[in-house]
Amino acid sequence: RIYGVLFSDIDGNGLYAPGYELIQQTVKVYDNEMQEIQSVDTDNAGHFSITLPANQQYSFITTIDGVLVSWDNILITSDQFVKLGYRPTVPAVP
């Protein structure tokens, strides 16, 4: 079982902080050949849980604010926690 959290990494430190969860987002899981194997929706706290075969690499892909975001070649063992941090771009100040 893989469980994790999808969150905005506002400060770019890679650490999850409460209040920055990305809720009700669909995360798609792909194998090494980029074939979609499963998808899962995050809950109201940005958490997700999915069952995947162990000891394989996967890519996780979602669309956030119209931007395709991916985390590639994550080795999944068993009963593993995965943090998917997304660093949003900051609009330029005019």
N, CA, C and O atoms as CSV, one atom per row, in Angstrom:
chain,resi,resn,atom,element,x,y,z
A,1,ARG,N,N,0.848,-1.181,0.000
A,1,ARG,CA,C,0.000,0.000,0.000
A,1,ARG,C,C,0.882,1.228,0.000
A,1,ARG,O,O,1.825,1.345,0.783
A,2,ILE,N,N,0.556,2.135,-0.890
A,2,ILE,CA,C,1.260,3.408,-0.978
A,2,ILE,C,C,0.307,4.480,-0.471
A,2,ILE,O,O,-0.852,4.535,-0.883
A,3,TYR,N,N,0.783,5.307,0.398
A,3,TYR,CA,C,-0.035,6.408,0.894
A,3,TYR,C,C,0.830,7.657,0.857
A,3,TYR,O,O,2.054,7.583,0.959
A,4,GLY,N,N,0.187,8.793,0.712
A,4,GLY,CA,C,0.974,10.009,0.613
A,4,GLY,C,C,0.138,11.257,0.674
A,4,GLY,O,O,-1.053,11.230,0.986
A,5,VAL,N,N,0.804,12.366,0.362
A,5,VAL,CA,C,0.161,13.666,0.397
A,5,VAL,C,C,0.655,14.484,-0.801
A,5,VAL,O,O,1.829,14.435,-1.166
A,6,LEU,N,N,-0.261,15.226,-1.395
A,6,LEU,CA,C,0.030,16.154,-2.481
A,6,LEU,C,C,-0.098,17.552,-1.893
A,6,LEU,O,O,-1.144,17.905,-1.347
A,7,PHE,N,N,0.969,18.354,-2.001
A,7,PHE,CA,C,0.945,19.661,-1.343
A,7,PHE,C,C,1.700,20.707,-2.147
A,7,PHE,O,O,2.552,20.381,-2.974
A,8,SER,N,N,1.374,21.964,-1.891
A,8,SER,CA,C,2.104,23.085,-2.483
A,8,SER,C,C,3.347,23.330,-1.641
A,8,SER,O,O,3.261,23.549,-0.433
A,9,ASP,N,N,4.485,23.291,-2.285
A,9,ASP,CA,C,5.764,23.545,-1.618
A,9,ASP,C,C,6.119,25.002,-1.863
A,9,ASP,O,O,7.024,25.314,-2.637
A,10,ILE,N,N,5.400,25.881,-1.198
A,10,ILE,CA,C,5.502,27.326,-1.441
A,10,ILE,C,C,6.934,27.841,-1.280
A,10,ILE,O,O,7.405,28.623,-2.107
A,11,ASP,N,N,7.625,27.412,-0.228
A,11,ASP,CA,C,8.968,27.928,0.039
A,11,ASP,C,C,10.086,27.101,-0.604
A,11,ASP,O,O,11.260,27.450,-0.481
A,12,GLY,N,N,9.725,26.001,-1.293
A,12,GLY,CA,C,10.709,25.210,-2.019
A,12,GLY,C,C,11.637,24.368,-1.176
A,12,GLY,O,O,12.678,23.923,-1.659
A,13,ASN,N,N,11.274,24.136,0.100
A,13,ASN,CA,C,12.160,23.351,0.957
A,13,ASN,C,C,11.869,21.845,0.915
A,13,ASN,O,O,12.580,21.060,1.544
A,14,GLY,N,N,10.825,21.438,0.175
A,14,GLY,CA,C,10.504,20.018,0.052
A,14,GLY,C,C,9.787,19.423,1.244
A,14,GLY,O,O,9.526,18.220,1.276
A,15,LEU,N,N,9.465,20.254,2.228
A,15,LEU,CA,C,8.811,19.774,3.442
A,15,LEU,C,C,7.327,20.101,3.423
A,15,LEU,O,O,6.923,21.204,3.056
A,16,TYR,N,N,6.534,19.135,3.821
A,16,TYR,CA,C,5.083,19.332,3.922
A,16,TYR,C,C,4.761,20.208,5.126
A,16,TYR,O,O,5.347,20.038,6.195
A,17,ALA,N,N,3.842,21.131,4.956
A,17,ALA,CA,C,3.364,21.973,6.052
A,17,ALA,C,C,1.842,21.986,6.011
A,17,ALA,O,O,1.264,22.192,4.944
A,18,PRO,N,N,1.183,21.772,7.138
A,18,PRO,CA,C,-0.281,21.801,7.167
A,18,PRO,C,C,-0.811,23.117,6.592
A,18,PRO,O,O,-0.257,24.192,6.821
A,19,GLY,N,N,-1.900,22.989,5.842
A,19,GLY,CA,C,-2.527,24.160,5.239
A,19,GLY,C,C,-2.186,24.337,3.767
A,19,GLY,O,O,-2.787,25.172,3.091
A,20,TYR,N,N,-1.227,23.559,3.260
A,20,TYR,CA,C,-0.824,23.681,1.858
A,20,TYR,C,C,-1.194,22.454,1.034
A,20,TYR,O,O,-0.640,22.240,-0.044
A,21,GLU,N,N,-2.124,21.652,1.534
A,21,GLU,CA,C,-2.556,20.453,0.827
A,21,GLU,C,C,-3.306,20.817,-0.444
A,21,GLU,O,O,-3.989,21.839,-0.510
A,22,LEU,N,N,-3.168,19.961,-1.456
A,22,LEU,CA,C,-3.918,20.130,-2.694
A,22,LEU,C,C,-5.034,19.097,-2.677
A,22,LEU,O,O,-4.797,17.902,-2.854
A,23,ILE,N,N,-6.244,19.572,-2.463
A,23,ILE,CA,C,-7.382,18.675,-2.250
A,23,ILE,C,C,-8.116,18.377,-3.553
A,23,ILE,O,O,-8.106,19.161,-4.502
A,24,GLN,N,N,-8.746,17.220,-3.553
A,24,GLN,CA,C,-9.585,16.759,-4.665
A,24,GLN,C,C,-8.879,16.884,-6.017
A,24,GLN,O,O,-9.444,17.388,-6.988
A,25,GLN,N,N,-7.638,16.416,-6.054
A,25,GLN,CA,C,-6.854,16.365,-7.287
A,25,GLN,C,C,-6.725,14.906,-7.708
A,25,GLN,O,O,-6.615,14.026,-6.854
A,26,THR,N,N,-6.735,14.642,-8.985
A,26,THR,CA,C,-6.530,13.287,-9.483
A,26,THR,C,C,-5.048,13.093,-9.772
A,26,THR,O,O,-4.440,13.852,-10.526
A,27,VAL,N,N,-4.478,12.061,-9.157
A,27,VAL,CA,C,-3.079,11.687,-9.383
A,27,VAL,C,C,-3.087,10.391,-10.183
A,27,VAL,O,O,-3.691,9.401,-9.770
A,28,LYS,N,N,-2.416,10.403,-11.326
A,28,LYS,CA,C,-2.333,9.210,-12.173
A,28,LYS,C,C,-0.966,8.564,-11.966
A,28,LYS,O,O,0.047,9.246,-11.813
A,29,VAL,N,N,-0.964,7.235,-11.964
A,29,VAL,CA,C,0.263,6.477,-11.748
A,29,VAL,C,C,0.614,5.743,-13.039
A,29,VAL,O,O,-0.226,5.073,-13.639
A,30,TYR,N,N,1.887,5.884,-13.459
A,30,TYR,CA,C,2.374,5.276,-14.694
A,30,TYR,C,C,3.533,4.335,-14.383
A,30,TYR,O,O,4.290,4.547,-13.436
A,31,ASP,N,N,3.654,3.285,-15.205
A,31,ASP,CA,C,4.780,2.369,-15.060
A,31,ASP,C,C,5.979,2.909,-15.833
A,31,ASP,O,O,5.923,4.016,-16.369
A,32,ASN,N,N,7.074,2.128,-15.895
A,32,ASN,CA,C,8.307,2.560,-16.580
A,32,ASN,C,C,8.114,2.831,-18.057
A,32,ASN,O,O,8.883,3.586,-18.653
A,33,GLU,N,N,7.102,2.230,-18.656
A,33,GLU,CA,C,6.850,2.427,-20.081
A,33,GLU,C,C,5.816,3.519,-20.325
A,33,GLU,O,O,5.291,3.657,-21.430
A,34,MET,N,N,5.531,4.291,-19.286
A,34,MET,CA,C,4.576,5.399,-19.303
A,34,MET,C,C,3.165,4.962,-19.692
A,34,MET,O,O,2.435,5.692,-20.362
A,35,GLN,N,N,2.802,3.765,-19.260
A,35,GLN,CA,C,1.434,3.282,-19.394
A,35,GLN,C,C,0.710,3.562,-18.078
A,35,GLN,O,O,1.190,3.186,-17.008
A,36,GLU,N,N,-0.437,4.217,-18.159
A,36,GLU,CA,C,-1.186,4.499,-16.935
A,36,GLU,C,C,-1.685,3.186,-16.340
A,36,GLU,O,O,-2.286,2.364,-17.033
A,37,ILE,N,N,-1.427,3.001,-15.041
A,37,ILE,CA,C,-1.896,1.778,-14.390
A,37,ILE,C,C,-3.048,2.040,-13.431
A,37,ILE,O,O,-3.937,1.201,-13.291
A,38,GLN,N,N,-3.043,3.186,-12.774
A,38,GLN,CA,C,-4.116,3.504,-11.831
A,38,GLN,C,C,-4.201,5.016,-11.676
A,38,GLN,O,O,-3.300,5.755,-12.073
A,39,SER,N,N,-5.301,5.451,-11.092
A,39,SER,CA,C,-5.413,6.848,-10.686
A,39,SER,C,C,-6.121,6.876,-9.341
A,39,SER,O,O,-6.857,5.959,-8.980
A,40,VAL,N,N,-5.877,7.949,-8.619
A,40,VAL,CA,C,-6.457,8.100,-7.291
A,40,VAL,C,C,-6.720,9.584,-7.060
A,40,VAL,O,O,-5.969,10.432,-7.541
A,41,ASP,N,N,-7.779,9.897,-6.330
A,41,ASP,CA,C,-8.092,11.286,-5.984
A,41,ASP,C,C,-7.624,11.579,-4.576
A,41,ASP,O,O,-7.768,10.750,-3.678
A,42,THR,N,N,-7.062,12.764,-4.385
A,42,THR,CA,C,-6.704,13.174,-3.033
A,42,THR,C,C,-7.976,13.536,-2.273
A,42,THR,O,O,-8.975,13.943,-2.867
A,43,ASP,N,N,-7.923,13.380,-0.957
A,43,ASP,CA,C,-9.090,13.693,-0.139
A,43,ASP,C,C,-9.063,15.168,0.272
A,43,ASP,O,O,-8.297,15.953,-0.286
A,44,ASN,N,N,-9.894,15.544,1.242
A,44,ASN,CA,C,-9.980,16.941,1.676
A,44,ASN,C,C,-8.773,17.394,2.491
A,44,ASN,O,O,-8.726,18.536,2.948
A,45,ALA,N,N,-7.790,16.502,2.677
A,45,ALA,CA,C,-6.549,16.865,3.357
A,45,ALA,C,C,-5.337,16.643,2.445
A,45,ALA,O,O,-4.197,16.679,2.907
A,46,GLY,N,N,-5.586,16.413,1.150
A,46,GLY,CA,C,-4.496,16.200,0.210
A,46,GLY,C,C,-3.890,14.812,0.246
A,46,GLY,O,O,-2.896,14.553,-0.433
A,47,HIS,N,N,-4.478,13.909,1.036
A,47,HIS,CA,C,-3.941,12.555,1.178
A,47,HIS,C,C,-4.510,11.605,0.132
A,47,HIS,O,O,-5.610,11.809,-0.382
A,48,PHE,N,N,-3.743,10.569,-0.171
A,48,PHE,CA,C,-4.207,9.524,-1.072
A,48,PHE,C,C,-3.628,8.190,-0.624
A,48,PHE,O,O,-2.642,8.138,0.111
A,49,SER,N,N,-4.255,7.122,-1.078
A,49,SER,CA,C,-3.795,5.770,-0.783
A,49,SER,C,C,-4.091,4.906,-1.994
A,49,SER,O,O,-5.161,5.001,-2.595
A,50,ILE,N,N,-3.125,4.056,-2.349
A,50,ILE,CA,C,-3.268,3.229,-3.540
A,50,ILE,C,C,-2.432,1.959,-3.349
A,50,ILE,O,O,-1.410,1.981,-2.663
A,51,THR,N,N,-2.858,0.884,-3.942
A,51,THR,CA,C,-2.106,-0.368,-3.871
A,51,THR,C,C,-1.387,-0.590,-5.200
A,51,THR,O,O,-2.002,-0.619,-6.266
A,52,LEU,N,N,-0.063,-0.747,-5.105
A,52,LEU,CA,C,0.772,-0.970,-6.284
A,52,LEU,C,C,1.713,-2.133,-6.014
A,52,LEU,O,O,2.083,-2.369,-4.864
A,53,PRO,N,N,2.107,-2.865,-7.056
A,53,PRO,CA,C,3.117,-3.895,-6.862
A,53,PRO,C,C,4.416,-3.270,-6.328
A,53,PRO,O,O,4.811,-2.188,-6.762
A,54,ALA,N,N,5.067,-3.947,-5.398
A,54,ALA,CA,C,6.273,-3.426,-4.747
A,54,ALA,C,C,7.512,-3.611,-5.614
A,54,ALA,O,O,7.524,-4.368,-6.585
A,55,ASN,N,N,8.558,-2.881,-5.217
A,55,ASN,CA,C,9.881,-2.975,-5.824
A,55,ASN,C,C,9.880,-2.653,-7.320
A,55,ASN,O,O,10.514,-3.336,-8.124
A,56,GLN,N,N,9.151,-1.596,-7.666
A,56,GLN,CA,C,9.114,-1.107,-9.036
A,56,GLN,C,C,9.161,0.414,-9.015
A,56,GLN,O,O,8.858,1.045,-8.002
A,57,GLN,N,N,9.546,0.994,-10.151
A,57,GLN,CA,C,9.554,2.443,-10.260
A,57,GLN,C,C,8.273,2.908,-10.934
A,57,GLN,O,O,7.768,2.269,-11.857
A,58,TYR,N,N,7.760,4.035,-10.453
A,58,TYR,CA,C,6.530,4.606,-10.982
A,58,TYR,C,C,6.709,6.101,-11.173
A,58,TYR,O,O,7.566,6.729,-10.552
A,59,SER,N,N,5.882,6.653,-12.045
A,59,SER,CA,C,5.774,8.099,-12.193
A,59,SER,C,C,4.376,8.500,-11.761
A,59,SER,O,O,3.400,7.808,-12.054
A,60,PHE,N,N,4.288,9.615,-11.065
A,60,PHE,CA,C,3.021,10.160,-10.606
A,60,PHE,C,C,2.807,11.464,-11.352
A,60,PHE,O,O,3.702,12.308,-11.395
A,61,ILE,N,N,1.619,11.640,-11.946
A,61,ILE,CA,C,1.339,12.822,-12.760
A,61,ILE,C,C,-0.027,13.386,-12.392
A,61,ILE,O,O,-0.983,12.639,-12.187
A,62,THR,N,N,-0.107,14.701,-12.310
A,62,THR,CA,C,-1.372,15.378,-12.076
A,62,THR,C,C,-1.347,16.722,-12.807
A,62,THR,O,O,-0.299,17.154,-13.287
A,63,THR,N,N,-2.486,17.367,-12.886
A,63,THR,CA,C,-2.575,18.705,-13.469
A,63,THR,C,C,-3.005,19.662,-12.361
A,63,THR,O,O,-4.055,19.487,-11.743
A,64,ILE,N,N,-2.178,20.674,-12.123
A,64,ILE,CA,C,-2.451,21.655,-11.074
A,64,ILE,C,C,-2.512,23.030,-11.723
A,64,ILE,O,O,-1.556,23.472,-12.359
A,65,ASP,N,N,-3.637,23.692,-11.556
A,65,ASP,CA,C,-3.832,25.028,-12.152
A,65,ASP,C,C,-3.502,25.030,-13.642
A,65,ASP,O,O,-2.894,25.972,-14.150
A,66,GLY,N,N,-3.910,23.960,-14.343
A,66,GLY,CA,C,-3.712,23.860,-15.771
A,66,GLY,C,C,-2.309,23.460,-16.201
A,66,GLY,O,O,-2.016,23.419,-17.396
A,67,VAL,N,N,-1.438,23.163,-15.239
A,67,VAL,CA,C,-0.052,22.791,-15.540
A,67,VAL,C,C,0.151,21.314,-15.226
A,67,VAL,O,O,-0.189,20.855,-14.136
A,68,LEU,N,N,0.707,20.568,-16.183
A,68,LEU,CA,C,1.021,19.164,-15.980
A,68,LEU,C,C,2.251,19.061,-15.081
A,68,LEU,O,O,3.299,19.635,-15.380
A,69,VAL,N,N,2.116,18.326,-13.979
A,69,VAL,CA,C,3.191,18.186,-13.006
A,69,VAL,C,C,3.485,16.706,-12.831
A,69,VAL,O,O,2.564,15.899,-12.703
A,70,SER,N,N,4.779,16.342,-12.824
A,70,SER,CA,C,5.112,14.929,-12.666
A,70,SER,C,C,6.265,14.729,-11.697
A,70,SER,O,O,7.114,15.599,-11.507
A,71,TRP,N,N,6.260,13.563,-11.101
A,71,TRP,CA,C,7.322,13.081,-10.231
A,71,TRP,C,C,7.719,11.747,-10.836
A,71,TRP,O,O,6.941,10.794,-10.801
A,72,ASP,N,N,8.928,11.668,-11.393
A,72,ASP,CA,C,9.323,10.512,-12.197
A,72,ASP,C,C,10.256,9.569,-11.443
A,72,ASP,O,O,11.021,9.969,-10.566
A,73,ASN,N,N,10.154,8.293,-11.829
A,73,ASN,CA,C,11.068,7.242,-11.375
A,73,ASN,C,C,11.184,7.141,-9.857
A,73,ASN,O,O,12.285,7.099,-9.309
A,74,ILE,N,N,10.045,7.103,-9.193
A,74,ILE,CA,C,10.027,6.902,-7.747
A,74,ILE,C,C,9.978,5.407,-7.487
A,74,ILE,O,O,9.043,4.725,-7.909
A,75,LEU,N,N,10.991,4.898,-6.789
A,75,LEU,CA,C,11.032,3.484,-6.456
A,75,LEU,C,C,10.085,3.231,-5.290
A,75,LEU,O,O,10.215,3.832,-4.223
A,76,ILE,N,N,9.138,2.338,-5.509
A,76,ILE,CA,C,8.157,2.004,-4.488
A,76,ILE,C,C,8.523,0.649,-3.901
A,76,ILE,O,O,8.659,-0.339,-4.623
A,77,THR,N,N,8.679,0.615,-2.595
A,77,THR,CA,C,8.900,-0.658,-1.912
A,77,THR,C,C,7.551,-1.121,-1.387
A,77,THR,O,O,6.606,-1.207,-2.171
A,78,SER,N,N,7.418,-1.416,-0.134
A,78,SER,CA,C,6.104,-1.801,0.392
A,78,SER,C,C,5.711,-0.876,1.537
A,78,SER,O,O,6.571,-0.388,2.271
A,79,ASP,N,N,4.423,-0.639,1.687
A,79,ASP,CA,C,3.892,0.253,2.725
A,79,ASP,C,C,4.734,1.520,2.838
A,79,ASP,O,O,5.372,1.775,3.859
A,80,GLN,N,N,4.720,2.288,1.787
A,80,GLN,CA,C,5.594,3.443,1.677
A,80,GLN,C,C,4.807,4.740,1.635
A,80,GLN,O,O,3.742,4.810,1.022
A,81,PHE,N,N,5.337,5.770,2.292
A,81,PHE,CA,C,4.762,7.108,2.269
A,81,PHE,C,C,5.452,7.913,1.170
A,81,PHE,O,O,6.678,7.900,1.064
A,82,VAL,N,N,4.666,8.609,0.356
A,82,VAL,CA,C,5.193,9.398,-0.759
A,82,VAL,C,C,4.727,10.842,-0.601
A,82,VAL,O,O,3.533,11.107,-0.466
A,83,LYS,N,N,5.689,11.779,-0.620
A,83,LYS,CA,C,5.362,13.206,-0.607
A,83,LYS,C,C,5.475,13.728,-2.026
A,83,LYS,O,O,6.528,13.624,-2.654
A,84,LEU,N,N,4.387,14.289,-2.528
A,84,LEU,CA,C,4.397,14.897,-3.854
A,84,LEU,C,C,4.265,16.405,-3.669
A,84,LEU,O,O,3.160,16.934,-3.552
A,85,GLY,N,N,5.396,17.082,-3.644
A,85,GLY,CA,C,5.411,18.523,-3.452
A,85,GLY,C,C,5.428,19.244,-4.781
A,85,GLY,O,O,6.192,18.892,-5.680
A,86,TYR,N,N,4.590,20.248,-4.902
A,86,TYR,CA,C,4.478,21.053,-6.130
A,86,TYR,C,C,4.870,22.473,-5.800
A,86,TYR,O,O,4.280,23.093,-4.916
A,87,ARG,N,N,5.861,22.995,-6.501
A,87,ARG,CA,C,6.297,24.376,-6.276
A,87,ARG,C,C,5.634,25.263,-7.317
A,87,ARG,O,O,6.056,25.293,-8.473
A,88,PRO,N,N,4.590,25.988,-6.909
A,88,PRO,CA,C,3.906,26.867,-7.868
A,88,PRO,C,C,4.810,28.021,-8.289
A,88,PRO,O,O,5.665,28.478,-7.530
A,89,THR,N,N,4.596,28.477,-9.518
A,89,THR,CA,C,5.357,29.616,-9.996
A,89,THR,C,C,4.716,30.890,-9.454
A,89,THR,O,O,3.494,31.005,-9.366
A,90,VAL,N,N,5.542,31.808,-9.107
A,90,VAL,CA,C,5.062,33.087,-8.578
A,90,VAL,C,C,4.976,34.067,-9.730
A,90,VAL,O,O,5.957,34.268,-10.445
A,91,PRO,N,N,3.789,34.696,-9.927
A,91,PRO,CA,C,3.670,35.639,-11.020
A,91,PRO,C,C,4.629,36.827,-10.860
A,91,PRO,O,O,4.880,37.287,-9.746
A,92,ALA,N,N,5.146,37.304,-11.960
A,92,ALA,CA,C,6.046,38.441,-11.932
A,92,ALA,C,C,5.303,39.705,-11.506
A,92,ALA,O,O,4.153,39.921,-11.890
A,93,VAL,N,N,5.958,40.515,-10.728
A,93,VAL,CA,C,5.371,41.786,-10.279
A,93,VAL,C,C,5.597,42.817,-11.376
A,93,VAL,O,O,6.732,43.011,-11.811
A,94,PRO,N,N,4.518,43.492,-11.837
A,94,PRO,CA,C,4.691,44.489,-12.907
A,94,PRO,C,C,5.431,45.716,-12.447
A,94,PRO,O,O,5.649,46.637,-13.235
